């Protein structure tokens, strides 16, 4: 005589928790709602940034002043604009970027609410630490560039001026350059987070990452050459963190492998 089949069969381990069947158009509707909520949060954030537009401008110009004084350049470290709308566009772009940063926690939360129904429990537990680590590393990279790299880089770049070659900085040239470099250093400091994520997802092992390290030095040099204005100082100041942070990621990958082994043994 066969045993009775349980009334409720256990859920397969491969199925995401709280999985809900949604049609394609329902997914689009949910995505539209999340995007709309993100935009609604972005509007007041940009308005707040616009209120402090001059303080933001002064903050972005500040690393230029030590280089200007050190080189004893004529006049003061100021920006000029030639087009009638250049100043307005600078303030607007700065306000949008700062507004996105201010609203980023809410934007990330909306993104999380959109993708979380299809994630497993283990993936959900890793998501918050991953987002926190990404934010901390990005901010750390931006601060590193702002405090340590940019004043010295401006000293090197502006040091080519002389009596017949006078530096005149325009808004449309300086601000995009500064924002791009700030973003570049923030992205560079994401290397250990990306490496740890690849290891945690089982895509690579720490041994494979260690074997790839010799090639990573070449890749890092190429990245530094692309992202910097190609003066030696700035390239080196980006290359060194790229290499060191990669090995930090390898160490984190090794720690992750130890926890994974303990989990399998348990």
C-alpha beads as a LAMMPS data file, in Angstrom:
LAMMPS data file: protein, C-alpha beads

266 atoms
265 bonds

1 atom types
1 bond types

-500.0 500.0 xlo xhi
-500.0 500.0 ylo yhi
-500.0 500.0 zlo zhi

Masses

1 110.0

Atoms # bond

1 1 1 0.000 0.000 0.000
2 1 1 1.466 3.332 -1.039
3 1 1 1.821 6.186 1.401
4 1 1 -0.613 9.095 0.946
5 1 1 0.725 12.082 -0.930
6 1 1 1.021 15.181 1.281
7 1 1 -1.691 17.751 0.700
8 1 1 0.847 20.503 0.112
9 1 1 4.042 19.567 -1.679
10 1 1 7.125 21.542 -0.648
11 1 1 8.043 24.388 -2.960
12 1 1 10.979 23.596 -5.248
13 1 1 14.195 25.211 -4.020
14 1 1 14.727 26.803 -7.420
15 1 1 11.596 28.967 -7.214
16 1 1 12.019 32.528 -5.973
17 1 1 10.299 33.425 -2.722
18 1 1 6.966 35.211 -3.033
19 1 1 7.059 34.629 -6.789
20 1 1 4.083 36.194 -8.522
21 1 1 3.069 35.527 -12.070
22 1 1 2.903 38.776 -14.028
23 1 1 2.226 39.341 -17.680
24 1 1 4.564 41.347 -19.893
25 1 1 2.268 44.374 -19.793
26 1 1 1.962 44.117 -16.012
27 1 1 5.777 44.253 -15.782
28 1 1 5.769 47.305 -18.033
29 1 1 3.092 48.921 -15.870
30 1 1 5.104 48.251 -12.720
31 1 1 8.258 49.630 -14.363
32 1 1 6.371 52.734 -15.462
33 1 1 5.090 53.303 -11.928
34 1 1 8.588 52.921 -10.442
35 1 1 10.068 55.334 -12.992
36 1 1 7.310 57.869 -12.325
37 1 1 7.910 57.711 -8.568
38 1 1 11.651 58.150 -9.130
39 1 1 11.060 61.218 -11.308
40 1 1 8.652 62.701 -8.748
41 1 1 11.373 62.379 -6.112
42 1 1 13.958 63.829 -8.495
43 1 1 12.066 67.094 -9.039
44 1 1 12.289 68.396 -5.423
45 1 1 15.864 67.097 -5.146
46 1 1 16.907 69.135 -8.210
47 1 1 15.025 72.142 -6.795
48 1 1 16.987 71.881 -3.528
49 1 1 20.248 71.607 -5.464
50 1 1 19.289 74.660 -7.547
51 1 1 18.747 76.637 -4.337
52 1 1 22.391 75.896 -3.418
53 1 1 23.704 76.257 -6.977
54 1 1 26.364 78.842 -6.092
55 1 1 27.663 76.790 -3.177
56 1 1 27.897 73.757 -5.483
57 1 1 29.776 75.835 -8.056
58 1 1 32.228 77.073 -5.406
59 1 1 32.705 73.501 -4.194
60 1 1 33.649 72.347 -7.699
61 1 1 36.046 75.252 -8.234
62 1 1 37.777 74.859 -4.844
63 1 1 40.453 72.299 -5.952
64 1 1 41.579 74.775 -8.619
65 1 1 42.535 77.497 -6.137
66 1 1 45.545 75.763 -4.451
67 1 1 47.108 75.088 -7.853
68 1 1 46.511 78.675 -8.956
69 1 1 48.158 80.082 -5.828
70 1 1 51.037 77.608 -5.914
71 1 1 51.894 78.550 -9.488
72 1 1 51.439 82.258 -8.715
73 1 1 49.273 82.742 -11.788
74 1 1 47.958 86.244 -12.535
75 1 1 44.528 87.147 -11.226
76 1 1 42.345 84.757 -9.284
77 1 1 41.083 81.221 -9.887
78 1 1 37.804 82.093 -11.575
79 1 1 35.788 80.661 -14.447
80 1 1 34.607 82.712 -17.393
81 1 1 31.829 82.113 -19.885
82 1 1 31.496 83.294 -23.453
83 1 1 28.000 82.186 -24.451
84 1 1 24.949 83.903 -22.906
85 1 1 23.508 80.579 -21.706
86 1 1 26.766 78.977 -20.505
87 1 1 26.352 79.961 -16.849
88 1 1 22.706 78.911 -16.764
89 1 1 23.489 75.521 -18.345
90 1 1 26.314 74.984 -15.857
91 1 1 24.004 75.613 -12.913
92 1 1 21.302 73.417 -14.416
93 1 1 23.610 70.451 -15.113
94 1 1 25.215 70.709 -11.679
95 1 1 21.773 70.828 -10.047
96 1 1 20.569 67.777 -11.971
97 1 1 23.647 65.750 -11.030
98 1 1 23.431 66.737 -7.360
99 1 1 19.673 66.125 -7.439
100 1 1 20.226 62.602 -8.725
101 1 1 22.702 62.002 -5.888
102 1 1 20.231 63.332 -3.307
103 1 1 17.388 61.215 -4.676
104 1 1 19.540 58.110 -5.255
105 1 1 18.407 56.276 -2.063
106 1 1 14.772 56.535 -3.170
107 1 1 15.667 55.660 -6.776
108 1 1 17.602 52.581 -5.640
109 1 1 14.690 51.613 -3.428
110 1 1 12.292 51.766 -6.390
111 1 1 14.705 49.658 -8.425
112 1 1 14.922 47.187 -5.559
113 1 1 11.137 46.958 -5.252
114 1 1 10.938 46.237 -8.995
115 1 1 13.450 43.377 -9.067
116 1 1 13.072 41.902 -5.557
117 1 1 10.005 39.699 -6.290
118 1 1 12.122 37.600 -8.659
119 1 1 15.086 37.147 -6.308
120 1 1 15.902 34.271 -3.986
121 1 1 16.250 34.730 -0.252
122 1 1 20.060 34.533 -0.409
123 1 1 20.179 37.133 -3.162
124 1 1 17.911 39.444 -1.172
125 1 1 20.226 39.269 1.843
126 1 1 23.216 40.223 -0.333
127 1 1 21.492 43.078 -2.150
128 1 1 21.532 45.643 0.673
129 1 1 25.230 45.112 1.582
130 1 1 26.089 45.316 -2.116
131 1 1 24.269 48.644 -2.535
132 1 1 25.809 50.065 0.661
133 1 1 29.310 48.956 -0.352
134 1 1 28.843 50.396 -3.853
135 1 1 27.748 53.747 -2.435
136 1 1 30.605 53.916 0.086
137 1 1 33.216 52.994 -2.520
138 1 1 31.871 55.479 -5.057
139 1 1 31.869 58.322 -2.532
140 1 1 35.323 57.267 -1.344
141 1 1 36.666 57.408 -4.894
142 1 1 35.153 60.831 -5.499
143 1 1 36.619 62.174 -2.226
144 1 1 40.009 60.652 -3.083
145 1 1 40.026 62.438 -6.427
146 1 1 38.690 65.712 -5.012
147 1 1 41.082 65.954 -2.061
148 1 1 44.290 64.302 -3.253
149 1 1 44.387 64.119 -7.033
150 1 1 42.733 67.200 -8.502
151 1 1 44.776 69.948 -6.751
152 1 1 48.032 68.304 -7.828
153 1 1 46.705 67.484 -11.301
154 1 1 45.690 71.110 -11.845
155 1 1 49.160 72.167 -10.706
156 1 1 50.724 69.932 -13.355
157 1 1 48.326 70.933 -16.135
158 1 1 48.374 74.670 -15.441
159 1 1 52.138 74.633 -14.918
160 1 1 52.670 74.856 -18.671
161 1 1 51.498 78.483 -18.676
162 1 1 54.039 81.296 -18.849
163 1 1 54.253 84.977 -19.817
164 1 1 53.125 84.303 -23.371
165 1 1 50.792 81.390 -22.580
166 1 1 48.169 82.522 -20.080
167 1 1 45.574 80.197 -18.574
168 1 1 41.966 81.299 -19.093
169 1 1 39.410 78.741 -17.922
170 1 1 35.900 78.705 -19.337
171 1 1 32.841 77.158 -17.726
172 1 1 31.978 74.973 -20.715
173 1 1 35.469 73.420 -20.630
174 1 1 36.202 73.165 -16.894
175 1 1 32.920 71.852 -15.508
176 1 1 32.463 68.866 -17.887
177 1 1 36.131 67.955 -17.348
178 1 1 35.812 68.138 -13.561
179 1 1 32.536 66.170 -13.450
180 1 1 33.934 63.479 -15.745
181 1 1 37.052 63.065 -13.624
182 1 1 35.026 62.978 -10.400
183 1 1 32.795 60.282 -11.893
184 1 1 35.825 58.359 -13.182
185 1 1 37.436 58.116 -9.737
186 1 1 34.110 57.096 -8.209
187 1 1 33.708 54.286 -10.749
188 1 1 37.328 53.146 -10.305
189 1 1 36.745 52.587 -6.594
190 1 1 33.922 50.163 -7.466
191 1 1 36.501 47.555 -8.533
192 1 1 36.537 45.575 -5.233
193 1 1 32.726 45.540 -5.147
194 1 1 32.540 44.182 -8.702
195 1 1 35.228 41.581 -8.022
196 1 1 33.496 40.483 -4.814
197 1 1 30.162 40.258 -6.623
198 1 1 31.639 38.035 -9.350
199 1 1 33.132 35.777 -6.693
200 1 1 29.947 35.687 -4.618
201 1 1 27.911 34.775 -7.700
202 1 1 30.257 31.875 -8.422
203 1 1 31.358 33.281 -11.779
204 1 1 35.047 33.339 -10.802
205 1 1 37.155 32.093 -7.887
206 1 1 39.771 33.950 -5.921
207 1 1 42.469 31.746 -7.473
208 1 1 41.350 32.713 -10.970
209 1 1 41.336 36.376 -9.967
210 1 1 44.855 36.051 -8.564
211 1 1 46.085 34.425 -11.778
212 1 1 44.514 37.232 -13.800
213 1 1 46.225 39.921 -11.703
214 1 1 49.231 40.237 -14.028
215 1 1 46.861 40.994 -16.899
216 1 1 44.829 43.311 -14.726
217 1 1 47.836 45.619 -14.339
218 1 1 47.886 46.061 -18.128
219 1 1 44.100 46.573 -18.210
220 1 1 44.335 49.099 -15.361
221 1 1 47.037 51.049 -17.204
222 1 1 44.837 51.179 -20.300
223 1 1 41.817 52.335 -18.260
224 1 1 43.896 55.032 -16.576
225 1 1 45.101 56.274 -19.949
226 1 1 41.528 56.512 -21.252
227 1 1 39.943 58.181 -18.214
228 1 1 42.590 60.752 -17.336
229 1 1 43.858 63.793 -19.272
230 1 1 47.036 61.742 -19.940
231 1 1 49.384 63.633 -17.683
232 1 1 51.679 61.258 -15.815
233 1 1 50.612 62.291 -12.305
234 1 1 46.887 61.768 -12.828
235 1 1 47.447 58.473 -14.651
236 1 1 49.586 57.129 -11.806
237 1 1 47.115 58.341 -9.165
238 1 1 44.382 56.387 -10.934
239 1 1 46.516 53.356 -11.788
240 1 1 47.680 52.728 -8.220
241 1 1 44.156 52.538 -6.697
242 1 1 42.993 50.369 -9.612
243 1 1 45.708 47.806 -8.899
244 1 1 45.489 47.938 -5.097
245 1 1 41.687 47.780 -5.034
246 1 1 41.758 44.759 -7.338
247 1 1 43.833 42.859 -4.787
248 1 1 41.456 44.061 -2.067
249 1 1 38.680 42.473 -4.127
250 1 1 40.697 39.252 -4.393
251 1 1 41.004 39.207 -0.597
252 1 1 37.262 39.715 -0.208
253 1 1 36.685 36.905 -2.738
254 1 1 38.875 34.623 -0.618
255 1 1 36.856 35.444 2.503
256 1 1 33.632 34.775 0.584
257 1 1 34.958 31.367 -0.477
258 1 1 35.650 30.484 3.175
259 1 1 32.081 31.361 4.181
260 1 1 30.720 29.376 1.250
261 1 1 32.701 26.303 2.292
262 1 1 31.408 26.594 5.870
263 1 1 27.876 26.869 4.528
264 1 1 28.291 23.725 2.425
265 1 1 29.729 21.789 5.376
266 1 1 26.865 22.885 7.604

Bonds

1 1 1 2
2 1 2 3
3 1 3 4
4 1 4 5
5 1 5 6
6 1 6 7
7 1 7 8
8 1 8 9
9 1 9 10
10 1 10 11
11 1 11 12
12 1 12 13
13 1 13 14
14 1 14 15
15 1 15 16
16 1 16 17
17 1 17 18
18 1 18 19
19 1 19 20
20 1 20 21
21 1 21 22
22 1 22 23
23 1 23 24
24 1 24 25
25 1 25 26
26 1 26 27
27 1 27 28
28 1 28 29
29 1 29 30
30 1 30 31
31 1 31 32
32 1 32 33
33 1 33 34
34 1 34 35
35 1 35 36
36 1 36 37
37 1 37 38
38 1 38 39
39 1 39 40
40 1 40 41
41 1 41 42
42 1 42 43
43 1 43 44
44 1 44 45
45 1 45 46
46 1 46 47
47 1 47 48
48 1 48 49
49 1 49 50
50 1 50 51
51 1 51 52
52 1 52 53
53 1 53 54
54 1 54 55
55 1 55 56
56 1 56 57
57 1 57 58
58 1 58 59
59 1 59 60
60 1 60 61
61 1 61 62
62 1 62 63
63 1 63 64
64 1 64 65
65 1 65 66
66 1 66 67
67 1 67 68
68 1 68 69
69 1 69 70
70 1 70 71
71 1 71 72
72 1 72 73
73 1 73 74
74 1 74 75
75 1 75 76
76 1 76 77
77 1 77 78
78 1 78 79
79 1 79 80
80 1 80 81
81 1 81 82
82 1 82 83
83 1 83 84
84 1 84 85
85 1 85 86
86 1 86 87
87 1 87 88
88 1 88 89
89 1 89 90
90 1 90 91
91 1 91 92
92 1 92 93
93 1 93 94
94 1 94 95
95 1 95 96
96 1 96 97
97 1 97 98
98 1 98 99
99 1 99 100
100 1 100 101
101 1 101 102
102 1 102 103
103 1 103 104
104 1 104 105
105 1 105 106
106 1 106 107
107 1 107 108
108 1 108 109
109 1 109 110
110 1 110 111
111 1 111 112
112 1 112 113
113 1 113 114
114 1 114 115
115 1 115 116
116 1 116 117
117 1 117 118
118 1 118 119
119 1 119 120
120 1 120 121
121 1 121 122
122 1 122 123
123 1 123 124
124 1 124 125
125 1 125 126
126 1 126 127
127 1 127 128
128 1 128 129
129 1 129 130
130 1 130 131
131 1 131 132
132 1 132 133
133 1 133 134
134 1 134 135
135 1 135 136
136 1 136 137
137 1 137 138
138 1 138 139
139 1 139 140
140 1 140 141
141 1 141 142
142 1 142 143
143 1 143 144
144 1 144 145
145 1 145 146
146 1 146 147
147 1 147 148
148 1 148 149
149 1 149 150
150 1 150 151
151 1 151 152
152 1 152 153
153 1 153 154
154 1 154 155
155 1 155 156
156 1 156 157
157 1 157 158
158 1 158 159
159 1 159 160
160 1 160 161
161 1 161 162
162 1 162 163
163 1 163 164
164 1 164 165
165 1 165 166
166 1 166 167
167 1 167 168
168 1 168 169
169 1 169 170
170 1 170 171
171 1 171 172
172 1 172 173
173 1 173 174
174 1 174 175
175 1 175 176
176 1 176 177
177 1 177 178
178 1 178 179
179 1 179 180
180 1 180 181
181 1 181 182
182 1 182 183
183 1 183 184
184 1 184 185
185 1 185 186
186 1 186 187
187 1 187 188
188 1 188 189
189 1 189 190
190 1 190 191
191 1 191 192
192 1 192 193
193 1 193 194
194 1 194 195
195 1 195 196
196 1 196 197
197 1 197 198
198 1 198 199
199 1 199 200
200 1 200 201
201 1 201 202
202 1 202 203
203 1 203 204
204 1 204 205
205 1 205 206
206 1 206 207
207 1 207 208
208 1 208 209
209 1 209 210
210 1 210 211
211 1 211 212
212 1 212 213
213 1 213 214
214 1 214 215
215 1 215 216
216 1 216 217
217 1 217 218
218 1 218 219
219 1 219 220
220 1 220 221
221 1 221 222
222 1 222 223
223 1 223 224
224 1 224 225
225 1 225 226
226 1 226 227
227 1 227 228
228 1 228 229
229 1 229 230
230 1 230 231
231 1 231 232
232 1 232 233
233 1 233 234
234 1 234 235
235 1 235 236
236 1 236 237
237 1 237 238
238 1 238 239
239 1 239 240
240 1 240 241
241 1 241 242
242 1 242 243
243 1 243 244
244 1 244 245
245 1 245 246
246 1 246 247
247 1 247 248
248 1 248 249
249 1 249 250
250 1 250 251
251 1 251 252
252 1 252 253
253 1 253 254
254 1 254 255
255 1 255 256
256 1 256 257
257 1 257 258
258 1 258 259
259 1 259 260
260 1 260 261
261 1 261 262
262 1 262 263
263 1 263 264
264 1 264 265
265 1 265 266
